[in-house]
């Protein structure tokens, strides 16, 4: 594991000890951030996104266990090691039961601490699962990101992949749910087995049962030979049931039975076939709402949703847009045989400010069109604007957003009161003088709202 990419948050109100332990961890190759209180550590945690936290137990104000509980609410996959000079067996047992990775007593043996850190990072994958040579781990090689939100997700993904639990991936269309499912497969003990994906919404209901469970020759019109089915094809590996929310109710009952009995019965057959498959399901639908509307079985939902991973949409990870855009540019330019070196600064601004309702799938489409139509080595802003088709929704500065809100608010008030400033000021809980100043600042004339 490439240590220099692993971030450790070290917390202790003893500044001398903090400095000493920090020096030892830094000398071992880790990137260490120091905090002299749990409150300071929590503020740093939200921006630093450390791979591991090492904290003292007894501190003024919030103690180490309270810090652990706060961290767990933000990211339950980050290991926390607690140090104390006042440790007891009871405290250690309580801490580990609550989810603390390990509990070490002071004075801390450096070799022991370093070993525990290595062990913890090996479980979570550390800095994206980087190898000693600095190469990205195979399981996440196709995932392009520098987003802290995505790194948190990948940490949970790595932990979940090591188990045999069924995993449900939630996310908007085009956000990369299948890519994450493949990463789970590659990070799991089943990586050497097959990965099979099926879109439950793209296959007609009459054929979906046969596609999943197989059929025998002559079982229906067109069944000219035996077909094993996707469950059998995925034996020993992973089966992704994409858009599971679109699966018909009648087939949901049969799927539930397969998951319970771990065997399938092909259409037209009287014998069952054992299957050993890890199930990953994915959907952009709100399944709890579908359950309430009797469109999805609650028992199947709980069987599939043992571990839930939610993929952020592209608007929540805008820092990834330049990385993704450049990655797709290189691949698409190579495929088309064009020499395109990059994007103009204005073009990159267009990409960063676009709303991306179609997420990564839309981004790929936009870059592909721009590459296809570009006649210069640098992709221009106009070309991207044309590809996006919609005017980008620019992210406003705080001052601009506040001004726009005030202006819209004042206009709505005057529309409601038909230009009556006294009434509008009363609703806004402002005196008339202040309200008139606001109107003047935004160049709003009240008489324009008065009824004829």
N, C-alpha and C positions, 0 to 999 in steps of 0.2 A: 504493500500500500504506500502510495506517495504521501508521506507525512506532511510535506509543506502545504498541501492543499487542505489539511484537516484543521478546522478551527476549534480551539478549546476556550471556553469561558471559565476563568478561574476566579472564585469568590471567597474572600476572607477579610474580616475586619482587622486582622493582625497584619499591618503593612509589611513588617519585616519578613514574616513567613510567606506572605503573598509574593513578595519580590523573590524570595529564595526558590519557592516551588516553580514560579514562572521561569526563572533562569534555567532550572533543570529541564522543564518541558520544552523550552525554546531550544536548548542545547540538543535535545533529542530530535529536533526537526519539526516541532509542531508550531502552528501560528496561535499564539496565546494572547487573549484579551483579559485584562485584570479589572475586577470590580471590588470596591471596598465595603459594599453592603448588598443585601439581597434586592433592595429597591433599585439600586443602580444597575445591578445585574439584570433585572427583569427588563429595564428600559433598553439595555444593550442587546438583550436576547432577541428582541423584536426586529432589530436592524441587522445584527451580526449573523443571525441564524447559525449558531455554532453546531458542530457535529457531536459535541459532548460537553457536559457541564461538570466541573469539579468544585464542590462548595463545602465550606465549613458548616457545622451543624449549629453551634451556639454563636449567635450574632445579635447585636442590638437591633431592636425593631423586628423585622421579619426574619425568622430563623431559616435554617437550611431545608427543613421539611416543608415549611410554608412556601419557600421558593420552588421546591420540587412540584408541589401541587399547582402553583401558578403556571409553571412551565408545561405541565402535563395538559392543562386546558388549552394551551396554544399548539403544542406538538407533542403528542404522547410517545413518539418514536425516538426522541432524543435521550440517550442514556445519561443518568445523573449519578455521580459518585459523591458520597458524603464523607467528609473527614471530621473527626472530633477528638479532642483531648479528654473528653468527659464521657466517652462511649460506654455503653453497657450492653449486655446480651439482649436485654428486653428492647432497648432502642433499636439495635441492629435488626432484630427479628421484625419489629413493627415497621421499620423503614423498608425492608425488602418485601414484606407482604404488601405494602402500598405501591410497590413498583420501582423503588430505587434500585439501580443496577447493582451497586455494592456499597459497603459501609467499611471504611478503614479508620483505624485509630492513629492519633498522633503520638510521638513523632512518626511521620510517614516515611516508610522505606521507599526510596526512589524507584528501585527496581520493581518492587511490588506494584506501585502506582502505575508505572509505565506498562507493566504487563496487563494490568486491569484495563487500562485505556486501549491497548492493542486488541484485547479480547472484545471489548465493547464495540469498537469500530469495525471489527471483523463481522460482528452480528448485523450491524446496520448498513454496512457497505461504505462507511466513512464518506470521504469526499467523492461521492458519485461512483464509488467502487473503483477508484483509480488503482492501477497496478504499480509495482515498484518502478517500472520504466516510465510511469506517467501516462500510459495509455488508458483510455476509457475502457471500463469493463465491457465484455461482449454483450451482456444482457441489455445495456442501455446505449449501445453505440449509435443507434439510429434516432435517439431522442436528442434534439438540438435545443439546449436551454441554458440560460444563465439566471433564470428566475428563482428567487428564494421560495416562492410558492410551489413551483415545480420540484425543487430540490427536496422540500418537505414531503411532497407526494411520493417521490421516488424512494425516500427513506422508508416510508410506510409500505410501499410496494415491495421493497426488498425483504422486509420482515414477513409480509404476508405470503410472498412467493415460496418461502422455505417450508410452509405448512402445506397440508392437503386440503385446507378449507376452501369452500366455494367462495368466489369473489365476484362482487357486482361492481361494475364501473359505470358511473353516472357522468353525463356531460352532454353539452349541446352537440348537434350534428356538425361534423367537420372538425371537432376539437382534438381528435387523435385517440379515440378509445381503443381501436384495434391495435394501434402501435403500442399502447400500454399493455394490452393483453399479450402481445408477443413478447414484450419485455418480462412480464410475469413468468411466462413459459420458460424463457431462456435463463431466468434467475432461479428457477425451481429445480428440484431433483429430477424432474421429468424432461429436462432440456434435451436429452438425447432422443426422446420420443417424438412423435409427430405433433404438429400444431395444425388444427383444422378449424376453419372459421365458416360460419353459415349465417346469412342475414335472414332472420325469421320473417321479415316483412316483405322480402323480395320473391319468395316462393309461394305459389298458389296453395291455399289451404289443403286442397285435395292431394297435393304431391308432397307436402312438408313432412307428413308422417313417414312416408316411404323414404324420403331423403335422409331423415334422421335415423330411422331404425332399420331401414333396408326392406327388401321384399323378395318373394320367391317367384320363380318363373311361372307365368300364367295367372298370377294372383289378381291382375286387373288388365284391362286392354292396354297394350303397349309394353307389358312386362315380359319381354322376350327372353330374358335371362335373369338369374339370381343377382341381387345387388346387396352388398354388405351393409351399406348405410354409413353415415358419418360418425356415429358413435363407435362402430366397429373399426372404422378407419383411424380414429383417434386413440385406439386402445394403447395404453401405456404412455399416453401423452396428455394433451390439453385440447378441449373443445370449447371454442368461443361461440356462444349463442348471442349474436349481435341483434339489436333491436328486439329483445325478448318481450318488450311491452306490446309488440304487434302479434304475438303468438295467439292463435284462436283458443278459446276456453276449452274446447273439447280435447285439444292436443295438450293443454296444460296439465290435465288430469293424467294423461299417459306419461308425460315427462316426469311428473312427480313420482309415479310408480317406478320408473326407471332409476331415478335418483335414490329412492329408498331401497330397492332390491338389487341395484347394480347389475342389472341384466336387461336385455332388450328382446322383444319378440318381433321378428320381421313380419311385415304385412303378408298375410296368406300362409303363415307358418304356424305350426302347433308347438314348436319347441322354442325354448329361450336360449339366448346366447349371453354368457357372462361378459361384462365389459369393465375395464379399469381405466376410468377417465377422470381427469380433473376438470371441473366445470367453471368457466368464467362467463358471466353474462354481462351484457352492456345495453344501455338504453338512454334515450334523450327524454323519455316520458317520465311524468311523475307517477310512479307505480302506487304510491299510497292513495293518490286520488283515484287511480284506476281501480284499486281494491274497494274504495268507498262506493264507486259506481258499478261494482260487480263485474268489472271487465278483466280483473286479474285475481287469481286465487291467492288468498292470504297465506295458506300453508306452503305454497310453492315459493312465494316471496321470501319467507323466512328460511326456506331451504337454500335458496340461491344467495341471499343477502347475509352471509355469515361475516364477511369482511366487505366493507363498502369503501370504494375509492372514488373521489369526485375530481374529474379533470377540469381545471379552470379554463374558461373561454379565453380567446386571444386578447380581448380587451383587458383582462386581469393580469396578463403577462406581456405587456407591450414592450418591455425591455428585450424580449426575445424576437421581436419583429425584424430588426436588422440582421440578426444571426440567421433566422429562417429564410429571409428574403435572399441573402447572399448564398446560402446553401442551395436553394432552389434555382437561383440564377446560374450557378456553376453547373449543376446537373443538367438543366434544360438547354443551356448554351452548348454543352458538350454533345448532348443528344442531337441537336439540330445542326451541329458543325459550325456554329457561329463563334466569333471571338468578341465576347462582350465582357468588359473588364469590371463593370460595376454600375452604380447608380449616381446620378448627380445629387448634390446636397438637397436641392429642392424636391427631387424625386423621393429621397429618403424621408423628407418631411411629410410628403403625401402619404407614404406608407405608415408612418408613425401616427398620423392624425386620422386615418381612415377608421370608420366604425367597425368593420369586419363582422357583420352579422353571420357570415358563413364560415367564420373562423379560419383554421389553417387550410382547409380545402379551398376556400375562396382566395386566400393568399396565393396558393399554388396556381390557381386558374389565372389570376391577375398577372403573375410573373411570367407564366407561359405565354400569355397573349402579348405581353410587352417584349419578350425575347423574340417571338415570331415576327413582330412588326417593326422591330428596331432596325434602323439602317446605319446606326453609329455604334461605336464601342461602348458608349455610356448611355444608359437608359434615362430618358428625360422625364420630367414631371408630367408634361402634357400627355405622354404616352400612357403613363400610369393612371392619370385622371380619366382618360378615355376607357381604359380597361376596367376601372372600378365602376364607372358609369354614374355613380352617385357622388354628390358633393361631399367631401370628407367633413365629418363632424369634428371640428378642431377642438382640442382640449384647451379650455380657456385658462388664463392665469387667475389667481385668486381675486385680484382686483377687478378683472373683467367679468368674472362669474358673479361677483357681488353686485357690480353695477347692473348687469343684465337682470339679476333677480329683483333688485329694487325697482327697476324700470317696469318689468312685467307686473310686479306686485301693485305698483301705483296705478298702472293702466287698468288692471282688474278691479281695483277699488272704485275708480272713477266710473267704470262701466256699470258696476253694481249700483252706485249711488246716482247715476245719470249726471255726473259732474258736480254733485253737491259736496264741496270741500269740507264743510263742517261735519257732515255725516261720515265722510271718508276718514277724516282725521280721528274721529271718535272710534271707529272700527280699528284703526291702526294704533290706537292708544297713544297718540301724539297730539300736542297742542297745535292750533291752526297755524301759528307762526312757523314752527318747525316743519309742519307739513308743506306749507307754501315754499319753504327753502328747498325741500326735497323735490318738489315739482319743478322749481326753477333750475335745479342742478341737472335734471334729466330733460329739460326743455319740453315739459308737458303742459299744454294749455287746457285747463279744466272746462272752459266754455265749449270746446269741441265735443264734449261728452254729454252736453245738455240735450234733453229731448226737444224736438221741434214744438 
